[in-house]
């Protein structure tokens, strides 16, 4: 069984364990995986995933799993998360609520121009 986050694909990292005498021994850094059940309001079901604690905090920042998946870039997600994202996206478009969930990100140059105009 692989130790990998099912949302963002965070996996095992390797490095050195350094002793007091400065000896280097190879070691593994395991991700902090938790099995969590997210409530998908769009699909109306619970989605059970094995995710890292950092991914849980990010999902909470966006509000729920639906908002997180819609606003996260597709290339950052794992294959299973991309399939779930596609299901949620299709359902939101069908219900006509996609614009409510999508967060439009403005480019930095445009934001700077707006700040200069206001000053």
Phi and psi restraints in degrees (range 20) as a CNS / XPLOR table:
assign (resid 1 and name C) (resid 2 and name N)
       (resid 2 and name CA) (resid 2 and name C) 1.0 -82.4 20.0 2
assign (resid 2 and name N) (resid 2 and name CA)
       (resid 2 and name C) (resid 3 and name N) 1.0 145.5 20.0 2
assign (resid 2 and name C) (resid 3 and name N)
       (resid 3 and name CA) (resid 3 and name C) 1.0 -92.5 20.0 2
assign (resid 3 and name N) (resid 3 and name CA)
       (resid 3 and name C) (resid 4 and name N) 1.0 84.8 20.0 2
assign (resid 3 and name C) (resid 4 and name N)
       (resid 4 and name CA) (resid 4 and name C) 1.0 -141.6 20.0 2
assign (resid 4 and name N) (resid 4 and name CA)
       (resid 4 and name C) (resid 5 and name N) 1.0 138.6 20.0 2
assign (resid 4 and name C) (resid 5 and name N)
       (resid 5 and name CA) (resid 5 and name C) 1.0 -70.2 20.0 2
assign (resid 5 and name N) (resid 5 and name CA)
       (resid 5 and name C) (resid 6 and name N) 1.0 132.9 20.0 2
assign (resid 5 and name C) (resid 6 and name N)
       (resid 6 and name CA) (resid 6 and name C) 1.0 -80.6 20.0 2
assign (resid 6 and name N) (resid 6 and name CA)
       (resid 6 and name C) (resid 7 and name N) 1.0 -9.5 20.0 2
assign (resid 6 and name C) (resid 7 and name N)
       (resid 7 and name CA) (resid 7 and name C) 1.0 -95.1 20.0 2
assign (resid 7 and name N) (resid 7 and name CA)
       (resid 7 and name C) (resid 8 and name N) 1.0 -59.3 20.0 2
assign (resid 7 and name C) (resid 8 and name N)
       (resid 8 and name CA) (resid 8 and name C) 1.0 -105.7 20.0 2
assign (resid 8 and name N) (resid 8 and name CA)
       (resid 8 and name C) (resid 9 and name N) 1.0 -6.3 20.0 2
assign (resid 8 and name C) (resid 9 and name N)
       (resid 9 and name CA) (resid 9 and name C) 1.0 79.1 20.0 2
assign (resid 9 and name N) (resid 9 and name CA)
       (resid 9 and name C) (resid 10 and name N) 1.0 17.9 20.0 2
assign (resid 9 and name C) (resid 10 and name N)
       (resid 10 and name CA) (resid 10 and name C) 1.0 -64.3 20.0 2
assign (resid 10 and name N) (resid 10 and name CA)
       (resid 10 and name C) (resid 11 and name N) 1.0 131.0 20.0 2
assign (resid 10 and name C) (resid 11 and name N)
       (resid 11 and name CA) (resid 11 and name C) 1.0 -127.0 20.0 2
assign (resid 11 and name N) (resid 11 and name CA)
       (resid 11 and name C) (resid 12 and name N) 1.0 -164.0 20.0 2
assign (resid 11 and name C) (resid 12 and name N)
       (resid 12 and name CA) (resid 12 and name C) 1.0 -72.8 20.0 2
assign (resid 12 and name N) (resid 12 and name CA)
       (resid 12 and name C) (resid 13 and name N) 1.0 137.1 20.0 2
assign (resid 12 and name C) (resid 13 and name N)
       (resid 13 and name CA) (resid 13 and name C) 1.0 -114.0 20.0 2
assign (resid 13 and name N) (resid 13 and name CA)
       (resid 13 and name C) (resid 14 and name N) 1.0 159.2 20.0 2
assign (resid 13 and name C) (resid 14 and name N)
       (resid 14 and name CA) (resid 14 and name C) 1.0 -123.4 20.0 2
assign (resid 14 and name N) (resid 14 and name CA)
       (resid 14 and name C) (resid 15 and name N) 1.0 157.7 20.0 2
assign (resid 14 and name C) (resid 15 and name N)
       (resid 15 and name CA) (resid 15 and name C) 1.0 -168.2 20.0 2
assign (resid 15 and name N) (resid 15 and name CA)
       (resid 15 and name C) (resid 16 and name N) 1.0 -159.9 20.0 2
assign (resid 15 and name C) (resid 16 and name N)
       (resid 16 and name CA) (resid 16 and name C) 1.0 -112.6 20.0 2
assign (resid 16 and name N) (resid 16 and name CA)
       (resid 16 and name C) (resid 17 and name N) 1.0 140.3 20.0 2
assign (resid 16 and name C) (resid 17 and name N)
       (resid 17 and name CA) (resid 17 and name C) 1.0 -95.4 20.0 2
assign (resid 17 and name N) (resid 17 and name CA)
       (resid 17 and name C) (resid 18 and name N) 1.0 122.5 20.0 2
assign (resid 17 and name C) (resid 18 and name N)
       (resid 18 and name CA) (resid 18 and name C) 1.0 -109.6 20.0 2
assign (resid 18 and name N) (resid 18 and name CA)
       (resid 18 and name C) (resid 19 and name N) 1.0 120.9 20.0 2
assign (resid 18 and name C) (resid 19 and name N)
       (resid 19 and name CA) (resid 19 and name C) 1.0 -81.7 20.0 2
assign (resid 19 and name N) (resid 19 and name CA)
       (resid 19 and name C) (resid 20 and name N) 1.0 176.2 20.0 2
assign (resid 19 and name C) (resid 20 and name N)
       (resid 20 and name CA) (resid 20 and name C) 1.0 -62.0 20.0 2
assign (resid 20 and name N) (resid 20 and name CA)
       (resid 20 and name C) (resid 21 and name N) 1.0 -32.6 20.0 2
assign (resid 20 and name C) (resid 21 and name N)
       (resid 21 and name CA) (resid 21 and name C) 1.0 -85.5 20.0 2
assign (resid 21 and name N) (resid 21 and name CA)
       (resid 21 and name C) (resid 22 and name N) 1.0 9.9 20.0 2
assign (resid 21 and name C) (resid 22 and name N)
       (resid 22 and name CA) (resid 22 and name C) 1.0 70.5 20.0 2
assign (resid 22 and name N) (resid 22 and name CA)
       (resid 22 and name C) (resid 23 and name N) 1.0 24.3 20.0 2
assign (resid 22 and name C) (resid 23 and name N)
       (resid 23 and name CA) (resid 23 and name C) 1.0 -77.0 20.0 2
assign (resid 23 and name N) (resid 23 and name CA)
       (resid 23 and name C) (resid 24 and name N) 1.0 141.3 20.0 2
assign (resid 23 and name C) (resid 24 and name N)
       (resid 24 and name CA) (resid 24 and name C) 1.0 -106.9 20.0 2
assign (resid 24 and name N) (resid 24 and name CA)
       (resid 24 and name C) (resid 25 and name N) 1.0 125.0 20.0 2
assign (resid 24 and name C) (resid 25 and name N)
       (resid 25 and name CA) (resid 25 and name C) 1.0 -126.4 20.0 2
assign (resid 25 and name N) (resid 25 and name CA)
       (resid 25 and name C) (resid 26 and name N) 1.0 134.4 20.0 2
assign (resid 25 and name C) (resid 26 and name N)
       (resid 26 and name CA) (resid 26 and name C) 1.0 -66.3 20.0 2
assign (resid 26 and name N) (resid 26 and name CA)
       (resid 26 and name C) (resid 27 and name N) 1.0 143.5 20.0 2
assign (resid 26 and name C) (resid 27 and name N)
       (resid 27 and name CA) (resid 27 and name C) 1.0 -146.5 20.0 2
assign (resid 27 and name N) (resid 27 and name CA)
       (resid 27 and name C) (resid 28 and name N) 1.0 170.7 20.0 2
assign (resid 27 and name C) (resid 28 and name N)
       (resid 28 and name CA) (resid 28 and name C) 1.0 -116.8 20.0 2
assign (resid 28 and name N) (resid 28 and name CA)
       (resid 28 and name C) (resid 29 and name N) 1.0 138.3 20.0 2
assign (resid 28 and name C) (resid 29 and name N)
       (resid 29 and name CA) (resid 29 and name C) 1.0 -103.5 20.0 2
assign (resid 29 and name N) (resid 29 and name CA)
       (resid 29 and name C) (resid 30 and name N) 1.0 109.4 20.0 2
assign (resid 29 and name C) (resid 30 and name N)
       (resid 30 and name CA) (resid 30 and name C) 1.0 -86.9 20.0 2
assign (resid 30 and name N) (resid 30 and name CA)
       (resid 30 and name C) (resid 31 and name N) 1.0 142.2 20.0 2
assign (resid 30 and name C) (resid 31 and name N)
       (resid 31 and name CA) (resid 31 and name C) 1.0 -71.5 20.0 2
assign (resid 31 and name N) (resid 31 and name CA)
       (resid 31 and name C) (resid 32 and name N) 1.0 152.2 20.0 2
assign (resid 31 and name C) (resid 32 and name N)
       (resid 32 and name CA) (resid 32 and name C) 1.0 -84.0 20.0 2
assign (resid 32 and name N) (resid 32 and name CA)
       (resid 32 and name C) (resid 33 and name N) 1.0 81.8 20.0 2
assign (resid 32 and name C) (resid 33 and name N)
       (resid 33 and name CA) (resid 33 and name C) 1.0 -86.6 20.0 2
assign (resid 33 and name N) (resid 33 and name CA)
       (resid 33 and name C) (resid 34 and name N) 1.0 138.5 20.0 2
assign (resid 33 and name C) (resid 34 and name N)
       (resid 34 and name CA) (resid 34 and name C) 1.0 -133.1 20.0 2
assign (resid 34 and name N) (resid 34 and name CA)
       (resid 34 and name C) (resid 35 and name N) 1.0 143.3 20.0 2
assign (resid 34 and name C) (resid 35 and name N)
       (resid 35 and name CA) (resid 35 and name C) 1.0 -91.0 20.0 2
assign (resid 35 and name N) (resid 35 and name CA)
       (resid 35 and name C) (resid 36 and name N) 1.0 116.0 20.0 2
assign (resid 35 and name C) (resid 36 and name N)
       (resid 36 and name CA) (resid 36 and name C) 1.0 -127.1 20.0 2
assign (resid 36 and name N) (resid 36 and name CA)
       (resid 36 and name C) (resid 37 and name N) 1.0 143.9 20.0 2
assign (resid 36 and name C) (resid 37 and name N)
       (resid 37 and name CA) (resid 37 and name C) 1.0 -107.2 20.0 2
assign (resid 37 and name N) (resid 37 and name CA)
       (resid 37 and name C) (resid 38 and name N) 1.0 114.7 20.0 2
assign (resid 37 and name C) (resid 38 and name N)
       (resid 38 and name CA) (resid 38 and name C) 1.0 -96.8 20.0 2
assign (resid 38 and name N) (resid 38 and name CA)
       (resid 38 and name C) (resid 39 and name N) 1.0 140.3 20.0 2
assign (resid 38 and name C) (resid 39 and name N)
       (resid 39 and name CA) (resid 39 and name C) 1.0 -91.1 20.0 2
assign (resid 39 and name N) (resid 39 and name CA)
       (resid 39 and name C) (resid 40 and name N) 1.0 115.0 20.0 2
assign (resid 39 and name C) (resid 40 and name N)
       (resid 40 and name CA) (resid 40 and name C) 1.0 -91.0 20.0 2
assign (resid 40 and name N) (resid 40 and name CA)
       (resid 40 and name C) (resid 41 and name N) 1.0 111.2 20.0 2
assign (resid 40 and name C) (resid 41 and name N)
       (resid 41 and name CA) (resid 41 and name C) 1.0 -69.6 20.0 2
assign (resid 41 and name N) (resid 41 and name CA)
       (resid 41 and name C) (resid 42 and name N) 1.0 -33.9 20.0 2
assign (resid 41 and name C) (resid 42 and name N)
       (resid 42 and name CA) (resid 42 and name C) 1.0 -69.0 20.0 2
assign (resid 42 and name N) (resid 42 and name CA)
       (resid 42 and name C) (resid 43 and name N) 1.0 -49.4 20.0 2
assign (resid 42 and name C) (resid 43 and name N)
       (resid 43 and name CA) (resid 43 and name C) 1.0 -80.3 20.0 2
assign (resid 43 and name N) (resid 43 and name CA)
       (resid 43 and name C) (resid 44 and name N) 1.0 -21.2 20.0 2
assign (resid 43 and name C) (resid 44 and name N)
       (resid 44 and name CA) (resid 44 and name C) 1.0 75.8 20.0 2
assign (resid 44 and name N) (resid 44 and name CA)
       (resid 44 and name C) (resid 45 and name N) 1.0 22.1 20.0 2
assign (resid 44 and name C) (resid 45 and name N)
       (resid 45 and name CA) (resid 45 and name C) 1.0 -133.1 20.0 2
assign (resid 45 and name N) (resid 45 and name CA)
       (resid 45 and name C) (resid 46 and name N) 1.0 168.0 20.0 2
assign (resid 45 and name C) (resid 46 and name N)
       (resid 46 and name CA) (resid 46 and name C) 1.0 -91.7 20.0 2
assign (resid 46 and name N) (resid 46 and name CA)
       (resid 46 and name C) (resid 47 and name N) 1.0 136.0 20.0 2
assign (resid 46 and name C) (resid 47 and name N)
       (resid 47 and name CA) (resid 47 and name C) 1.0 -111.8 20.0 2
assign (resid 47 and name N) (resid 47 and name CA)
       (resid 47 and name C) (resid 48 and name N) 1.0 114.0 20.0 2
assign (resid 47 and name C) (resid 48 and name N)
       (resid 48 and name CA) (resid 48 and name C) 1.0 -96.2 20.0 2
assign (resid 48 and name N) (resid 48 and name CA)
       (resid 48 and name C) (resid 49 and name N) 1.0 121.4 20.0 2
assign (resid 48 and name C) (resid 49 and name N)
       (resid 49 and name CA) (resid 49 and name C) 1.0 -133.9 20.0 2
assign (resid 49 and name N) (resid 49 and name CA)
       (resid 49 and name C) (resid 50 and name N) 1.0 155.4 20.0 2
assign (resid 49 and name C) (resid 50 and name N)
       (resid 50 and name CA) (resid 50 and name C) 1.0 -101.7 20.0 2
assign (resid 50 and name N) (resid 50 and name CA)
       (resid 50 and name C) (resid 51 and name N) 1.0 104.1 20.0 2
assign (resid 50 and name C) (resid 51 and name N)
       (resid 51 and name CA) (resid 51 and name C) 1.0 -128.1 20.0 2
assign (resid 51 and name N) (resid 51 and name CA)
       (resid 51 and name C) (resid 52 and name N) 1.0 161.8 20.0 2
assign (resid 51 and name C) (resid 52 and name N)
       (resid 52 and name CA) (resid 52 and name C) 1.0 -78.3 20.0 2
assign (resid 52 and name N) (resid 52 and name CA)
       (resid 52 and name C) (resid 53 and name N) 1.0 160.8 20.0 2
assign (resid 52 and name C) (resid 53 and name N)
       (resid 53 and name CA) (resid 53 and name C) 1.0 -63.1 20.0 2
assign (resid 53 and name N) (resid 53 and name CA)
       (resid 53 and name C) (resid 54 and name N) 1.0 -35.2 20.0 2
assign (resid 53 and name C) (resid 54 and name N)
       (resid 54 and name CA) (resid 54 and name C) 1.0 -65.6 20.0 2
assign (resid 54 and name N) (resid 54 and name CA)
       (resid 54 and name C) (resid 55 and name N) 1.0 -37.6 20.0 2
assign (resid 54 and name C) (resid 55 and name N)
       (resid 55 and name CA) (resid 55 and name C) 1.0 -67.7 20.0 2
assign (resid 55 and name N) (resid 55 and name CA)
       (resid 55 and name C) (resid 56 and name N) 1.0 -35.5 20.0 2
assign (resid 55 and name C) (resid 56 and name N)
       (resid 56 and name CA) (resid 56 and name C) 1.0 -63.2 20.0 2
assign (resid 56 and name N) (resid 56 and name CA)
       (resid 56 and name C) (resid 57 and name N) 1.0 -43.2 20.0 2
assign (resid 56 and name C) (resid 57 and name N)
       (resid 57 and name CA) (resid 57 and name C) 1.0 -62.9 20.0 2
assign (resid 57 and name N) (resid 57 and name CA)
       (resid 57 and name C) (resid 58 and name N) 1.0 -38.2 20.0 2
assign (resid 57 and name C) (resid 58 and name N)
       (resid 58 and name CA) (resid 58 and name C) 1.0 -68.0 20.0 2
assign (resid 58 and name N) (resid 58 and name CA)
       (resid 58 and name C) (resid 59 and name N) 1.0 -40.7 20.0 2
assign (resid 58 and name C) (resid 59 and name N)
       (resid 59 and name CA) (resid 59 and name C) 1.0 -62.4 20.0 2
assign (resid 59 and name N) (resid 59 and name CA)
       (resid 59 and name C) (resid 60 and name N) 1.0 -42.2 20.0 2
assign (resid 59 and name C) (resid 60 and name N)
       (resid 60 and name CA) (resid 60 and name C) 1.0 -63.6 20.0 2
assign (resid 60 and name N) (resid 60 and name CA)
       (resid 60 and name C) (resid 61 and name N) 1.0 -34.1 20.0 2
assign (resid 60 and name C) (resid 61 and name N)
       (resid 61 and name CA) (resid 61 and name C) 1.0 -62.8 20.0 2
assign (resid 61 and name N) (resid 61 and name CA)
       (resid 61 and name C) (resid 62 and name N) 1.0 -39.5 20.0 2
assign (resid 61 and name C) (resid 62 and name N)
       (resid 62 and name CA) (resid 62 and name C) 1.0 -80.5 20.0 2
assign (resid 62 and name N) (resid 62 and name CA)
       (resid 62 and name C) (resid 63 and name N) 1.0 -12.6 20.0 2
assign (resid 62 and name C) (resid 63 and name N)
       (resid 63 and name CA) (resid 63 and name C) 1.0 109.9 20.0 2
assign (resid 63 and name N) (resid 63 and name CA)
       (resid 63 and name C) (resid 64 and name N) 1.0 -54.4 20.0 2
assign (resid 63 and name C) (resid 64 and name N)
       (resid 64 and name CA) (resid 64 and name C) 1.0 -155.1 20.0 2
assign (resid 64 and name N) (resid 64 and name CA)
       (resid 64 and name C) (resid 65 and name N) 1.0 176.8 20.0 2
assign (resid 64 and name C) (resid 65 and name N)
       (resid 65 and name CA) (resid 65 and name C) 1.0 -66.1 20.0 2
assign (resid 65 and name N) (resid 65 and name CA)
       (resid 65 and name C) (resid 66 and name N) 1.0 -33.4 20.0 2
assign (resid 65 and name C) (resid 66 and name N)
       (resid 66 and name CA) (resid 66 and name C) 1.0 -64.2 20.0 2
assign (resid 66 and name N) (resid 66 and name CA)
       (resid 66 and name C) (resid 67 and name N) 1.0 -49.1 20.0 2
assign (resid 66 and name C) (resid 67 and name N)
       (resid 67 and name CA) (resid 67 and name C) 1.0 -62.3 20.0 2
assign (resid 67 and name N) (resid 67 and name CA)
       (resid 67 and name C) (resid 68 and name N) 1.0 -40.6 20.0 2
assign (resid 67 and name C) (resid 68 and name N)
       (resid 68 and name CA) (resid 68 and name C) 1.0 -62.2 20.0 2
assign (resid 68 and name N) (resid 68 and name CA)
       (resid 68 and name C) (resid 69 and name N) 1.0 -48.7 20.0 2
assign (resid 68 and name C) (resid 69 and name N)
       (resid 69 and name CA) (resid 69 and name C) 1.0 -67.2 20.0 2
assign (resid 69 and name N) (resid 69 and name CA)
       (resid 69 and name C) (resid 70 and name N) 1.0 -37.8 20.0 2
assign (resid 69 and name C) (resid 70 and name N)
       (resid 70 and name CA) (resid 70 and name C) 1.0 -68.2 20.0 2
assign (resid 70 and name N) (resid 70 and name CA)
       (resid 70 and name C) (resid 71 and name N) 1.0 -38.4 20.0 2
assign (resid 70 and name C) (resid 71 and name N)
       (resid 71 and name CA) (resid 71 and name C) 1.0 -91.1 20.0 2
assign (resid 71 and name N) (resid 71 and name CA)
       (resid 71 and name C) (resid 72 and name N) 1.0 -7.1 20.0 2
assign (resid 71 and name C) (resid 72 and name N)
       (resid 72 and name CA) (resid 72 and name C) 1.0 -87.4 20.0 2
assign (resid 72 and name N) (resid 72 and name CA)
       (resid 72 and name C) (resid 73 and name N) 1.0 144.3 20.0 2
assign (resid 72 and name C) (resid 73 and name N)
       (resid 73 and name CA) (resid 73 and name C) 1.0 -65.1 20.0 2
assign (resid 73 and name N) (resid 73 and name CA)
       (resid 73 and name C) (resid 74 and name N) 1.0 144.1 20.0 2
assign (resid 73 and name C) (resid 74 and name N)
       (resid 74 and name CA) (resid 74 and name C) 1.0 -65.8 20.0 2
assign (resid 74 and name N) (resid 74 and name CA)
       (resid 74 and name C) (resid 75 and name N) 1.0 -35.3 20.0 2
assign (resid 74 and name C) (resid 75 and name N)
       (resid 75 and name CA) (resid 75 and name C) 1.0 -74.5 20.0 2
assign (resid 75 and name N) (resid 75 and name CA)
       (resid 75 and name C) (resid 76 and name N) 1.0 -13.0 20.0 2
assign (resid 75 and name C) (resid 76 and name N)
       (resid 76 and name CA) (resid 76 and name C) 1.0 -83.7 20.0 2
assign (resid 76 and name N) (resid 76 and name CA)
       (resid 76 and name C) (resid 77 and name N) 1.0 -20.7 20.0 2
assign (resid 76 and name C) (resid 77 and name N)
       (resid 77 and name CA) (resid 77 and name C) 1.0 -87.6 20.0 2
assign (resid 77 and name N) (resid 77 and name CA)
       (resid 77 and name C) (resid 78 and name N) 1.0 155.8 20.0 2
assign (resid 77 and name C) (resid 78 and name N)
       (resid 78 and name CA) (resid 78 and name C) 1.0 -77.0 20.0 2
assign (resid 78 and name N) (resid 78 and name CA)
       (resid 78 and name C) (resid 79 and name N) 1.0 172.0 20.0 2
assign (resid 78 and name C) (resid 79 and name N)
       (resid 79 and name CA) (resid 79 and name C) 1.0 -61.4 20.0 2
assign (resid 79 and name N) (resid 79 and name CA)
       (resid 79 and name C) (resid 80 and name N) 1.0 -43.7 20.0 2
assign (resid 79 and name C) (resid 80 and name N)
       (resid 80 and name CA) (resid 80 and name C) 1.0 -65.3 20.0 2
assign (resid 80 and name N) (resid 80 and name CA)
       (resid 80 and name C) (resid 81 and name N) 1.0 -37.1 20.0 2
assign (resid 80 and name C) (resid 81 and name N)
       (resid 81 and name CA) (resid 81 and name C) 1.0 -69.9 20.0 2
assign (resid 81 and name N) (resid 81 and name CA)
       (resid 81 and name C) (resid 82 and name N) 1.0 -34.1 20.0 2
assign (resid 81 and name C) (resid 82 and name N)
       (resid 82 and name CA) (resid 82 and name C) 1.0 -65.5 20.0 2
assign (resid 82 and name N) (resid 82 and name CA)
       (resid 82 and name C) (resid 83 and name N) 1.0 -39.0 20.0 2
assign (resid 82 and name C) (resid 83 and name N)
       (resid 83 and name CA) (resid 83 and name C) 1.0 -65.7 20.0 2
assign (resid 83 and name N) (resid 83 and name CA)
       (resid 83 and name C) (resid 84 and name N) 1.0 -42.3 20.0 2
assign (resid 83 and name C) (resid 84 and name N)
       (resid 84 and name CA) (resid 84 and name C) 1.0 -63.8 20.0 2
assign (resid 84 and name N) (resid 84 and name CA)
       (resid 84 and name C) (resid 85 and name N) 1.0 -40.5 20.0 2
assign (resid 84 and name C) (resid 85 and name N)
       (resid 85 and name CA) (resid 85 and name C) 1.0 -60.8 20.0 2
assign (resid 85 and name N) (resid 85 and name CA)
       (resid 85 and name C) (resid 86 and name N) 1.0 -43.0 20.0 2
assign (resid 85 and name C) (resid 86 and name N)
       (resid 86 and name CA) (resid 86 and name C) 1.0 -64.2 20.0 2
assign (resid 86 and name N) (resid 86 and name CA)
       (resid 86 and name C) (resid 87 and name N) 1.0 -41.4 20.0 2
assign (resid 86 and name C) (resid 87 and name N)
       (resid 87 and name CA) (resid 87 and name C) 1.0 -60.6 20.0 2
assign (resid 87 and name N) (resid 87 and name CA)
       (resid 87 and name C) (resid 88 and name N) 1.0 -46.6 20.0 2
assign (resid 87 and name C) (resid 88 and name N)
       (resid 88 and name CA) (resid 88 and name C) 1.0 -65.0 20.0 2
assign (resid 88 and name N) (resid 88 and name CA)
       (resid 88 and name C) (resid 89 and name N) 1.0 -42.0 20.0 2
assign (resid 88 and name C) (resid 89 and name N)
       (resid 89 and name CA) (resid 89 and name C) 1.0 -62.6 20.0 2
assign (resid 89 and name N) (resid 89 and name CA)
       (resid 89 and name C) (resid 90 and name N) 1.0 -45.5 20.0 2
assign (resid 89 and name C) (resid 90 and name N)
       (resid 90 and name CA) (resid 90 and name C) 1.0 -61.4 20.0 2
assign (resid 90 and name N) (resid 90 and name CA)
       (resid 90 and name C) (resid 91 and name N) 1.0 -42.3 20.0 2
assign (resid 90 and name C) (resid 91 and name N)
       (resid 91 and name CA) (resid 91 and name C) 1.0 -66.4 20.0 2
assign (resid 91 and name N) (resid 91 and name CA)
       (resid 91 and name C) (resid 92 and name N) 1.0 -40.3 20.0 2
assign (resid 91 and name C) (resid 92 and name N)
       (resid 92 and name CA) (resid 92 and name C) 1.0 -65.6 20.0 2
assign (resid 92 and name N) (resid 92 and name CA)
       (resid 92 and name C) (resid 93 and name N) 1.0 -40.6 20.0 2
assign (resid 92 and name C) (resid 93 and name N)
       (resid 93 and name CA) (resid 93 and name C) 1.0 -65.6 20.0 2
assign (resid 93 and name N) (resid 93 and name CA)
       (resid 93 and name C) (resid 94 and name N) 1.0 -39.4 20.0 2
assign (resid 93 and name C) (resid 94 and name N)
       (resid 94 and name CA) (resid 94 and name C) 1.0 -63.4 20.0 2
assign (resid 94 and name N) (resid 94 and name CA)
       (resid 94 and name C) (resid 95 and name N) 1.0 -39.4 20.0 2
assign (resid 94 and name C) (resid 95 and name N)
       (resid 95 and name CA) (resid 95 and name C) 1.0 -81.0 20.0 2
assign (resid 95 and name N) (resid 95 and name CA)
       (resid 95 and name C) (resid 96 and name N) 1.0 -13.5 20.0 2
assign (resid 95 and name C) (resid 96 and name N)
       (resid 96 and name CA) (resid 96 and name C) 1.0 78.0 20.0 2
assign (resid 96 and name N) (resid 96 and name CA)
       (resid 96 and name C) (resid 97 and name N) 1.0 24.4 20.0 2
assign (resid 96 and name C) (resid 97 and name N)
       (resid 97 and name CA) (resid 97 and name C) 1.0 -111.7 20.0 2
assign (resid 97 and name N) (resid 97 and name CA)
       (resid 97 and name C) (resid 98 and name N) 1.0 12.7 20.0 2
assign (resid 97 and name C) (resid 98 and name N)
       (resid 98 and name CA) (resid 98 and name C) 1.0 -64.7 20.0 2
assign (resid 98 and name N) (resid 98 and name CA)
       (resid 98 and name C) (resid 99 and name N) 1.0 -38.3 20.0 2
assign (resid 98 and name C) (resid 99 and name N)
       (resid 99 and name CA) (resid 99 and name C) 1.0 -66.8 20.0 2
assign (resid 99 and name N) (resid 99 and name CA)
       (resid 99 and name C) (resid 100 and name N) 1.0 -27.3 20.0 2
assign (resid 99 and name C) (resid 100 and name N)
       (resid 100 and name CA) (resid 100 and name C) 1.0 -70.5 20.0 2
assign (resid 100 and name N) (resid 100 and name CA)
       (resid 100 and name C) (resid 101 and name N) 1.0 -31.2 20.0 2
assign (resid 100 and name C) (resid 101 and name N)
       (resid 101 and name CA) (resid 101 and name C) 1.0 -89.0 20.0 2
assign (resid 101 and name N) (resid 101 and name CA)
       (resid 101 and name C) (resid 102 and name N) 1.0 -36.5 20.0 2
assign (resid 101 and name C) (resid 102 and name N)
       (resid 102 and name CA) (resid 102 and name C) 1.0 -68.9 20.0 2
assign (resid 102 and name N) (resid 102 and name CA)
       (resid 102 and name C) (resid 103 and name N) 1.0 129.3 20.0 2
assign (resid 102 and name C) (resid 103 and name N)
       (resid 103 and name CA) (resid 103 and name C) 1.0 -98.4 20.0 2
assign (resid 103 and name N) (resid 103 and name CA)
       (resid 103 and name C) (resid 104 and name N) 1.0 118.5 20.0 2
assign (resid 103 and name C) (resid 104 and name N)
       (resid 104 and name CA) (resid 104 and name C) 1.0 -84.4 20.0 2
assign (resid 104 and name N) (resid 104 and name CA)
       (resid 104 and name C) (resid 105 and name N) 1.0 121.6 20.0 2
assign (resid 104 and name C) (resid 105 and name N)
       (resid 105 and name CA) (resid 105 and name C) 1.0 -95.3 20.0 2
assign (resid 105 and name N) (resid 105 and name CA)
       (resid 105 and name C) (resid 106 and name N) 1.0 129.6 20.0 2
assign (resid 105 and name C) (resid 106 and name N)
       (resid 106 and name CA) (resid 106 and name C) 1.0 -92.0 20.0 2
assign (resid 106 and name N) (resid 106 and name CA)
       (resid 106 and name C) (resid 107 and name N) 1.0 147.1 20.0 2
assign (resid 106 and name C) (resid 107 and name N)
       (resid 107 and name CA) (resid 107 and name C) 1.0 -72.1 20.0 2
assign (resid 107 and name N) (resid 107 and name CA)
       (resid 107 and name C) (resid 108 and name N) 1.0 150.3 20.0 2
assign (resid 107 and name C) (resid 108 and name N)
       (resid 108 and name CA) (resid 108 and name C) 1.0 -60.8 20.0 2
assign (resid 108 and name N) (resid 108 and name CA)
       (resid 108 and name C) (resid 109 and name N) 1.0 -38.1 20.0 2
assign (resid 108 and name C) (resid 109 and name N)
       (resid 109 and name CA) (resid 109 and name C) 1.0 -63.1 20.0 2
assign (resid 109 and name N) (resid 109 and name CA)
       (resid 109 and name C) (resid 110 and name N) 1.0 -41.3 20.0 2
assign (resid 109 and name C) (resid 110 and name N)
       (resid 110 and name CA) (resid 110 and name C) 1.0 -66.4 20.0 2
assign (resid 110 and name N) (resid 110 and name CA)
       (resid 110 and name C) (resid 111 and name N) 1.0 -37.5 20.0 2
assign (resid 110 and name C) (resid 111 and name N)
       (resid 111 and name CA) (resid 111 and name C) 1.0 -66.0 20.0 2
assign (resid 111 and name N) (resid 111 and name CA)
       (resid 111 and name C) (resid 112 and name N) 1.0 -40.8 20.0 2
assign (resid 111 and name C) (resid 112 and name N)
       (resid 112 and name CA) (resid 112 and name C) 1.0 -63.6 20.0 2
assign (resid 112 and name N) (resid 112 and name CA)
       (resid 112 and name C) (resid 113 and name N) 1.0 -39.5 20.0 2
assign (resid 112 and name C) (resid 113 and name N)
       (resid 113 and name CA) (resid 113 and name C) 1.0 -63.3 20.0 2
assign (resid 113 and name N) (resid 113 and name CA)
       (resid 113 and name C) (resid 114 and name N) 1.0 -40.2 20.0 2
assign (resid 113 and name C) (resid 114 and name N)
       (resid 114 and name CA) (resid 114 and name C) 1.0 -66.6 20.0 2
assign (resid 114 and name N) (resid 114 and name CA)
       (resid 114 and name C) (resid 115 and name N) 1.0 -37.2 20.0 2
assign (resid 114 and name C) (resid 115 and name N)
       (resid 115 and name CA) (resid 115 and name C) 1.0 -66.8 20.0 2
assign (resid 115 and name N) (resid 115 and name CA)
       (resid 115 and name C) (resid 116 and name N) 1.0 -40.3 20.0 2
assign (resid 115 and name C) (resid 116 and name N)
       (resid 116 and name CA) (resid 116 and name C) 1.0 -65.7 20.0 2
assign (resid 116 and name N) (resid 116 and name CA)
       (resid 116 and name C) (resid 117 and name N) 1.0 -38.8 20.0 2
assign (resid 116 and name C) (resid 117 and name N)
       (resid 117 and name CA) (resid 117 and name C) 1.0 -65.3 20.0 2
assign (resid 117 and name N) (resid 117 and name CA)
       (resid 117 and name C) (resid 118 and name N) 1.0 -36.5 20.0 2
assign (resid 117 and name C) (resid 118 and name N)
       (resid 118 and name CA) (resid 118 and name C) 1.0 -72.4 20.0 2
assign (resid 118 and name N) (resid 118 and name CA)
       (resid 118 and name C) (resid 119 and name N) 1.0 -29.0 20.0 2
